[in-house]
Amino acid sequence: MAVRTSTAVWNGTLKEGNGNMTVGSGAYNGPFSFASRFESAGGTNPEELIAAASAGCFSMALSAGLGKNGFTATKVSTTAKAYLEKVGEGFGITKIELTCEAQVPGIDDAKFAEIAEGTRTGCPVSKALAGVEIALTTKLIN
């Protein structure tokens, strides 16, 4: 069983403070702040990292699903947008939009869409985020 660890440290108040997030493998270590989360300042934020996790998981899972169906993807490229919006008195991630383009020799649009749709709900990150709407747009490029 794989266990993955990341850390975050926050210093100070919500608006004036700052923090640092580190992915356990060392692949990413960087700052985050109120401004990087709710405005457009430099640094990252939790929602951006969730979007990256969604895009990465979907791309890998789609490749696996295609393989199980006898197809080999040349390339799978996925962009994820995570929406952070005011919900009641607080904030919530209300939606994740996945946009995927893939090169898959020998597959037709209908079969590709079927496998991609199964991946949308079946990849581990999507399962973990089951309480969030996850929309999918696909494009088969050959």
Disulfide bonds with the S-S distance in Angstrom:
none
